[in-house]
Amino acid sequence: MATKKKAKKTAKKATAKKTTKKAKPRTMKTRKPNTGFMKPMTPSTNLATIVGGTPLPRTEVTKKLWAYIKKNGLQDARERRMINADDKLKTVFGGKSRVSMFEMTKLVSKHLS
């Protein structure tokens, strides 16, 4: 009787080994660019004085806006997150003279269509 139990145990072990699968190697997925950011948008007349009147993607508008801010030294020296608006930027920022860089993107998006 001892040999029957032993035979059953070895049979169970053999079937258990066969059912396990090897792990598949992971493949790297390439990221798709967000088409919402890449879509050319037409700036309003107020924003066009700074970035130009041709349709641009949002990313390019932000780059040109930052180039304008750095060229004219409008970034606050103490608090680097804040932007001190000149006359052109005040019209884009809704009359605010000081805006944070995070709020800036929200305000600029109103001027894109």
C-alpha contacts under 8 A as a table, 3 or more apart, distances in Angstrom:
res1	aa1	res2	aa2	distance
1	M	4	K	5.29
1	M	5	K	6.72
2	A	5	K	5.40
2	A	6	K	6.30
3	T	6	K	5.04
3	T	7	A	6.04
4	K	7	A	5.02
4	K	8	K	6.23
5	K	8	K	5.12
5	K	9	K	6.28
6	K	9	K	5.21
6	K	10	T	6.34
7	A	10	T	5.32
7	A	11	A	6.18
8	K	11	A	5.05
8	K	12	K	6.22
9	K	12	K	5.17
9	K	13	K	6.27
10	T	13	K	5.09
10	T	14	A	6.15
11	A	14	A	5.16
11	A	15	T	6.38
12	K	15	T	5.31
12	K	16	A	6.16
13	K	16	A	5.10
13	K	17	K	6.34
14	A	17	K	5.40
14	A	18	K	6.59
15	T	18	K	5.19
15	T	19	T	6.54
16	A	19	T	5.49
16	A	20	T	6.95
17	K	20	T	5.79
18	K	21	K	7.94
33	P	38	M	7.98
34	N	37	F	5.81
34	N	38	M	6.80
35	T	38	M	4.94
35	T	39	K	6.03
36	G	39	K	5.51
37	F	57	P	6.06
37	F	58	R	5.52
37	F	59	T	6.45
38	M	57	P	5.00
38	M	58	R	6.84
38	M	59	T	7.32
39	K	56	L	7.59
39	K	57	P	5.27
39	K	58	R	7.55
40	P	55	P	5.16
40	P	56	L	4.42
40	P	57	P	4.21
40	P	58	R	7.28
41	M	55	P	4.92
41	M	56	L	5.26
41	M	57	P	5.74
41	M	58	R	7.03
41	M	112	L	5.84
41	M	113	S	5.49
42	T	53	G	7.09
42	T	54	T	6.52
42	T	55	P	4.32
42	T	56	L	6.56
42	T	112	L	5.66
42	T	113	S	5.34
43	P	46	N	7.93
43	P	47	L	5.73
43	P	48	A	5.58
43	P	52	G	7.84
43	P	53	G	6.31
43	P	54	T	7.54
43	P	55	P	6.73
43	P	56	L	7.85
43	P	111	H	5.81
43	P	112	L	4.68
43	P	113	S	6.52
44	S	47	L	5.28
44	S	48	A	5.87
44	S	53	G	7.89
44	S	111	H	5.14
44	S	112	L	6.19
44	S	113	S	7.63
45	T	48	A	4.89
45	T	49	T	6.58
45	T	53	G	7.46
46	N	49	T	5.76
46	N	50	I	7.64
46	N	88	K	7.32
46	N	91	T	6.43
46	N	92	V	6.11
46	N	111	H	7.85
47	L	50	I	5.52
47	L	51	V	6.33
47	L	52	G	7.57
47	L	92	V	6.15
47	L	108	V	7.86
47	L	111	H	6.60
48	A	51	V	5.19
48	A	52	G	4.42
48	A	53	G	4.68
48	A	54	T	7.98
49	T	52	G	5.89
49	T	53	G	7.47
49	T	88	K	7.53
50	I	64	K	7.81
50	I	65	L	7.00
50	I	68	Y	7.16
50	I	88	K	7.42
51	V	61	V	6.45
51	V	64	K	5.73
51	V	65	L	6.49
56	L	60	E	6.15
56	L	61	V	6.34
57	P	60	E	5.42
57	P	61	V	6.44
58	R	61	V	5.05
58	R	62	T	6.27
59	T	62	T	5.23
59	T	63	K	6.33
60	E	63	K	4.97
60	E	64	K	6.14
61	V	64	K	5.25
61	V	65	L	6.06
62	T	65	L	5.03
62	T	66	W	6.17
62	T	105	T	7.62
63	K	66	W	5.22
63	K	67	A	6.19
64	K	67	A	4.96
64	K	68	Y	6.23
65	L	68	Y	5.12
65	L	69	I	6.25
66	W	69	I	4.94
66	W	70	K	6.09
67	A	70	K	5.27
67	A	71	K	5.93
68	Y	71	K	5.10
68	Y	72	N	6.19
69	I	72	N	5.45
69	I	73	G	5.94
69	I	74	L	5.09
69	I	75	Q	6.47
69	I	83	I	7.81
70	K	73	G	4.94
70	K	74	L	6.34
70	K	75	Q	6.75
71	K	74	L	7.96
74	L	83	I	5.73
74	L	84	N	5.13
74	L	85	A	6.51
74	L	86	D	7.55
75	Q	80	R	6.14
75	Q	81	R	7.53
75	Q	82	M	6.17
75	Q	83	I	4.56
75	Q	84	N	6.07
76	D	79	E	5.45
76	D	80	R	5.29
76	D	81	R	7.34
76	D	82	M	5.57
76	D	83	I	5.72
76	D	84	N	6.33
77	A	80	R	5.96
79	E	82	M	5.82
80	R	83	I	7.64
81	R	100	S	5.54
81	R	101	M	5.56
82	M	98	R	6.65
82	M	99	V	5.63
82	M	100	S	4.32
82	M	101	M	6.01
83	I	98	R	5.64
83	I	99	V	5.31
83	I	100	S	5.96
83	I	101	M	6.66
84	N	97	S	5.91
84	N	98	R	4.68
84	N	99	V	6.74
85	A	88	K	7.57
85	A	89	L	5.13
85	A	90	K	5.52
85	A	93	F	7.91
85	A	96	K	7.42
85	A	97	S	4.99
85	A	98	R	5.87
85	A	99	V	7.54
86	D	89	L	5.37
86	D	90	K	6.03
86	D	97	S	7.34
87	D	90	K	5.19
87	D	91	T	6.85
88	K	91	T	5.78
88	K	92	V	7.02
89	L	92	V	5.03
89	L	93	F	5.97
90	K	93	F	4.96
90	K	94	G	6.10
90	K	95	G	4.72
90	K	96	K	5.74
90	K	97	S	6.04
91	T	94	G	5.41
91	T	95	G	5.62
92	V	95	G	7.49
92	V	107	L	7.13
92	V	108	V	6.58
92	V	111	H	7.31
93	F	96	K	5.62
93	F	97	S	7.83
93	F	99	V	7.61
93	F	104	M	7.17
93	F	107	L	5.81
93	F	108	V	7.17
94	G	107	L	7.61
96	K	99	V	6.80
99	V	103	E	6.34
99	V	104	M	6.30
100	S	103	E	5.23
100	S	104	M	6.14
101	M	104	M	4.95
101	M	105	T	6.96
102	F	105	T	5.91
102	F	106	K	7.16
103	E	106	K	5.21
103	E	107	L	6.32
104	M	107	L	5.17
104	M	108	V	6.07
105	T	108	V	5.09
105	T	109	S	6.12
106	K	109	S	5.37
106	K	110	K	7.10
107	L	110	K	5.64
107	L	111	H	7.47
108	V	111	H	5.37
108	V	112	L	7.04
109	S	112	L	5.34
110	K	113	S	7.84
